[in-house]
Amino acid sequence: MSDNARTGAAPAAAPTRSATGKVWLITGANSGFGQAITRAALAAGDTVVAAVRRPESLDELAAAHPGRVVPVALDVTDPARITAVVAEVILWYGRIDVLVNNAGRGQIGAVEETTDRELRDLMDLHFFGPAALTRAVLPHMRRQSSGAVVQMSSMGGRFSFPGVGAYSATKFALEGLSEALALEVAPHGIKVLVVEPGAFRTGFAGGGALQQSAPLGAYEETVGPVRAGLPDSDGKQPGDPEKAAAAILTALAAEQTPLRLALGNDAADAIAAQLKSAGEEAAAWEAVSRGTDFDEE
């Protein structure tokens, strides 16, 4: 059986463009982590296909790196466009070495406050879109027996708190998918890296990147501080996106790339505390957990 038959990928035609270094496909590449990772990849000598809603927002960066920054229009909630973009990249370069699922936004609201439409839209953006993009690139990565998928999650993908239930739900889903994915694709030479940042100066907490559900007075005590505090933190976060991008490239280059990479002191501390608390709770209830099997004859 041929390699292409085993992978399910069509034979690669001769590329129509030449690429310098690795070929990256990065969503949300015009701001925040996406922009920082794009710049880090360029500094490493690589080529970036920068997938954004408004390609013109990258005109200046593309002009500064002719042939190495290729803006393309992509709404990651559009499955047909996902298929087309991946096909275009393969036509141009014959390969995709790194996929970075980065496009996203924030959402504040108690679970009761969050509408079905808000939850579904966020899940489309943070889960179904990245899942579709990942499925689209995998046949090509399997054909080349190499590649990496970077899933931009959050420390909110490991634990949650009042006001961010919908956001965390999408990231929990992405992390669960990615944990299975990593085990499935490792034999094909493909890495999966789930990135869990804390608070970084990315614009996440301000402007159009943060949406809020209509508030109910009943949740002012628990969600109110988040509604006020998160927007107020914009521009004051401790995390440096450029250092985050450098850490991601370091993890990808490692012989043993971690499945999960927390970024920032706040993320490292909070995730460690959550793991400790979860372990203590499991130990406290271990006898009850173990007492639910059928009694042996």
C-alpha positions as CSV (number, residue, x, y, z in Angstrom):
1,M,0.0,0.0,0.0
2,S,1.3,3.5,-0.9
3,D,2.1,6.2,1.6
4,N,-0.7,8.3,0.2
5,A,-3.2,5.5,0.5
6,R,-2.3,4.9,4.1
7,T,-2.5,8.6,5.1
8,G,-5.6,9.5,3.0
9,A,-3.8,12.5,1.5
10,A,-3.7,13.1,-2.2
11,P,-0.2,12.9,-3.7
12,A,1.6,16.3,-3.3
13,A,1.9,18.2,-6.6
14,A,5.1,20.2,-7.2
15,P,4.8,23.4,-5.1
16,T,4.1,26.6,-6.9
17,R,6.0,28.7,-4.5
18,S,9.3,28.3,-2.6
19,A,9.3,28.6,1.2
20,T,12.1,29.7,3.5
21,G,12.4,27.4,6.5
22,K,9.3,25.9,8.0
23,V,5.8,26.7,6.8
24,W,3.5,27.9,9.5
25,L,-0.3,28.4,9.3
26,I,-1.4,30.7,12.1
27,T,-4.9,31.9,12.8
28,G,-5.5,35.3,14.4
29,A,-2.0,36.3,13.2
30,N,-2.6,40.1,13.3
31,S,-2.8,40.6,17.0
32,G,-1.9,39.2,20.4
33,F,-0.3,35.8,20.6
34,G,-0.8,35.2,16.9
35,Q,1.2,38.3,16.0
36,A,3.9,37.5,18.5
37,I,4.2,33.9,17.2
38,T,4.3,35.2,13.6
39,R,7.1,37.5,14.4
40,A,9.0,34.8,16.3
41,A,8.7,32.4,13.3
42,L,9.9,35.1,11.0
43,A,12.9,35.7,13.2
44,A,13.6,32.0,13.0
45,G,13.8,32.3,9.2
46,D,10.5,30.6,8.5
47,T,7.5,31.3,6.3
48,V,4.1,32.2,7.8
49,V,0.7,31.9,6.1
50,A,-1.2,34.4,8.3
51,A,-4.9,33.6,8.4
52,V,-7.1,36.5,9.6
53,R,-10.5,38.0,8.9
54,R,-9.0,41.1,7.4
55,P,-5.8,40.3,5.4
56,E,-5.2,44.0,4.7
57,S,-4.4,44.4,8.4
58,L,-1.1,42.6,7.6
59,D,-0.1,44.6,4.6
60,E,2.8,46.4,6.5
61,L,4.2,43.2,7.9
62,A,3.9,41.4,4.6
63,A,5.7,44.3,2.8
64,A,8.5,44.1,5.4
65,H,8.9,40.3,4.8
66,P,8.2,39.8,1.1
67,G,7.3,36.2,0.3
68,R,7.6,35.1,3.9
69,V,4.3,36.5,5.3
70,V,1.3,35.5,3.2
71,P,-2.0,37.0,4.5
72,V,-5.1,35.0,3.7
73,A,-8.7,35.6,4.6
74,L,-10.1,33.1,7.0
75,D,-13.0,33.0,9.4
76,V,-12.4,29.8,11.4
77,T,-16.1,29.3,11.9
78,D,-16.4,28.8,8.1
79,P,-15.7,25.1,7.4
80,A,-15.7,25.6,3.6
81,R,-13.1,28.3,3.8
82,I,-11.0,26.2,6.2
83,T,-10.8,23.5,3.5
84,A,-10.0,26.0,0.8
85,V,-7.2,27.7,2.8
86,V,-5.5,24.4,3.6
87,A,-5.7,23.4,0.0
88,E,-4.2,26.7,-1.1
89,V,-1.2,26.4,1.3
90,I,-0.5,22.8,0.1
91,L,-0.8,24.0,-3.5
92,W,1.7,26.8,-2.8
93,Y,4.3,25.1,-0.6
94,G,3.5,21.4,-0.7
95,R,3.4,21.1,3.1
96,I,2.3,22.6,6.4
97,D,4.9,22.2,9.2
98,V,3.1,24.0,12.1
99,L,-0.5,24.8,12.6
100,V,-1.3,27.3,15.3
101,N,-5.0,27.5,16.3
102,N,-4.9,30.9,18.0
103,A,-8.0,32.9,16.9
104,G,-10.3,33.6,19.8
105,R,-11.9,36.1,22.2
106,G,-13.1,36.5,25.8
107,Q,-16.5,36.0,27.2
108,I,-17.8,37.1,30.6
109,G,-21.1,35.9,32.0
110,A,-22.5,33.7,34.6
111,V,-23.7,30.4,33.3
112,E,-27.3,31.5,33.7
113,E,-26.6,34.8,32.0
114,T,-25.0,33.2,28.9
115,T,-27.4,32.6,26.1
116,D,-27.4,29.5,23.9
117,R,-26.3,31.6,20.9
118,E,-23.4,33.1,22.8
119,L,-22.2,29.6,24.0
120,R,-22.6,28.1,20.5
121,D,-20.7,31.0,18.8
122,L,-17.9,30.7,21.3
123,M,-17.7,26.9,20.8
124,D,-17.6,27.4,17.1
125,L,-14.7,29.8,17.4
126,H,-12.6,28.0,20.1
127,F,-13.5,24.3,19.5
128,F,-15.2,23.4,16.2
129,G,-13.0,25.7,14.1
130,P,-9.7,24.5,15.5
131,A,-11.0,20.9,15.3
132,A,-11.8,21.4,11.6
133,L,-8.5,23.0,10.8
134,T,-6.6,20.3,12.6
135,R,-8.5,17.6,10.7
136,A,-7.8,19.4,7.4
137,V,-4.0,19.5,8.0
138,L,-3.5,16.1,9.5
139,P,-3.5,14.1,6.2
140,H,-0.7,16.3,4.9
141,M,1.3,16.1,8.1
142,R,0.9,12.3,8.1
143,R,2.1,12.1,4.5
144,Q,5.2,14.1,5.4
145,S,5.6,12.1,8.7
146,S,6.2,15.4,10.6
147,G,4.4,18.4,11.8
148,A,3.1,20.2,14.9
149,V,-0.3,21.4,16.1
150,V,-0.3,24.2,18.6
151,Q,-3.6,24.7,20.4
152,M,-3.8,28.1,22.2
153,S,-5.8,27.3,25.3
154,S,-5.6,29.2,28.6
155,M,-5.1,28.5,32.3
156,G,-8.9,28.6,32.1
157,G,-8.6,25.4,30.2
158,R,-7.4,23.7,33.4
159,F,-9.8,25.2,35.9
160,S,-12.6,27.7,36.0
161,F,-14.1,30.4,38.2
162,P,-17.2,32.6,38.3
163,G,-18.0,34.5,35.1
164,V,-15.9,32.5,32.7
165,G,-17.8,29.2,32.5
166,A,-18.5,29.5,28.8
167,Y,-15.0,30.5,27.9
168,S,-13.5,27.7,30.1
169,A,-15.9,25.1,28.6
170,T,-14.6,25.8,25.1
171,K,-11.0,25.5,26.3
172,F,-11.7,22.3,28.4
173,A,-13.2,20.8,25.2
174,L,-10.2,21.8,23.1
175,E,-7.8,20.3,25.7
176,G,-9.7,17.0,25.9
177,L,-9.6,16.7,22.1
178,S,-5.9,17.6,22.0
179,E,-4.9,15.1,24.7
180,A,-6.4,12.2,22.6
181,L,-5.0,13.7,19.4
182,A,-1.5,13.8,20.8
183,L,-1.5,10.0,21.4
184,E,-3.1,9.3,18.0
185,V,-0.6,11.2,15.9
186,A,2.6,10.7,17.8
187,P,3.4,7.5,15.8
188,H,3.2,9.6,12.6
189,G,5.9,12.0,13.8
190,I,3.4,14.8,14.7
191,K,3.6,16.8,17.9
192,V,0.7,18.4,19.8
193,L,1.3,21.4,22.1
194,V,-1.5,22.9,24.3
195,V,-0.5,26.3,25.5
196,E,-2.1,27.6,28.7
197,P,-1.3,31.3,29.2
198,G,-2.2,33.4,32.2
199,A,-2.7,37.2,31.8
200,F,-0.7,38.6,29.0
201,R,-0.8,42.0,27.3
202,T,-2.5,40.9,24.1
203,G,-5.6,43.0,23.9
204,F,-7.7,40.0,25.1
205,A,-9.2,42.0,28.0
206,G,-10.1,45.1,26.0
207,G,-11.9,46.3,22.9
208,G,-13.8,43.9,20.7
209,A,-11.9,40.9,21.9
210,L,-14.0,40.7,25.1
211,Q,-17.7,40.2,25.1
212,Q,-20.1,40.2,28.0
213,S,-23.5,38.6,28.5
214,A,-26.4,40.7,29.8
215,P,-26.0,40.8,33.6
216,L,-28.5,39.5,36.2
217,G,-28.4,41.2,39.6
218,A,-28.3,37.8,41.3
219,Y,-24.7,37.3,40.2
220,E,-23.3,40.8,41.0
221,E,-21.4,39.4,44.0
222,T,-19.7,36.6,42.2
223,V,-19.4,37.8,38.6
224,G,-19.4,41.6,39.1
225,P,-15.8,41.7,40.2
226,V,-14.8,39.9,37.0
227,R,-16.9,42.2,34.8
228,A,-15.1,45.2,36.3
229,G,-11.6,43.7,36.9
230,L,-10.9,42.0,33.5
231,P,-11.4,45.1,31.3
232,D,-9.5,47.2,33.9
233,S,-6.5,44.9,33.6
234,D,-6.0,45.7,29.9
235,G,-2.5,46.8,29.3
236,K,-1.4,46.0,32.8
237,Q,-1.1,42.3,32.6
238,P,2.3,40.8,33.7
239,G,2.8,38.5,30.7
240,D,5.0,39.5,27.7
241,P,3.6,38.0,24.4
242,E,7.1,38.0,22.8
243,K,8.5,35.9,25.7
244,A,5.5,33.6,25.3
245,A,6.2,33.1,21.6
246,A,9.8,32.4,22.3
247,A,8.7,29.8,24.9
248,I,6.4,28.1,22.4
249,L,9.2,27.8,19.8
250,T,11.5,26.4,22.5
251,A,8.9,23.8,23.4
252,L,8.4,22.8,19.8
253,A,12.1,22.5,19.2
254,A,12.6,20.2,22.2
255,E,13.1,16.5,21.7
256,Q,10.3,15.9,24.2
257,T,7.7,18.6,23.5
258,P,5.3,18.8,26.5
259,L,1.6,18.2,25.9
260,R,0.7,21.2,28.0
261,L,2.8,24.4,28.6
262,A,1.6,26.9,31.2
263,L,2.9,30.4,30.5
264,G,3.3,33.1,33.2
265,N,3.8,33.0,36.9
266,D,0.1,33.4,37.5
267,A,-0.7,30.4,35.3
268,A,2.0,28.3,36.8
269,D,0.9,29.1,40.4
270,A,-2.9,28.7,39.7
271,I,-2.5,25.4,37.8
272,A,-0.3,24.0,40.5
273,A,-2.8,25.0,43.2
274,Q,-5.7,23.5,41.3
275,L,-3.8,20.2,40.8
276,K,-3.0,20.1,44.6
277,S,-6.6,20.8,45.5
278,A,-7.9,18.2,43.1
279,G,-5.5,15.6,44.5
280,E,-6.6,16.4,48.0
281,E,-10.3,16.1,47.1
282,A,-9.7,12.8,45.3
283,A,-7.9,11.5,48.4
284,A,-10.6,12.6,50.7
285,W,-13.3,10.8,48.7
286,E,-11.2,7.8,47.6
287,A,-13.0,5.3,49.8
288,V,-16.4,6.4,48.4
289,S,-15.0,6.3,44.8
290,R,-13.7,2.8,45.4
291,G,-16.8,1.5,47.0
292,T,-19.1,1.5,44.0
293,D,-18.0,-1.7,42.2
294,F,-20.0,-5.0,42.5
295,D,-19.0,-7.0,45.6
296,E,-16.9,-10.0,44.7
297,E,-18.4,-13.4,45.3
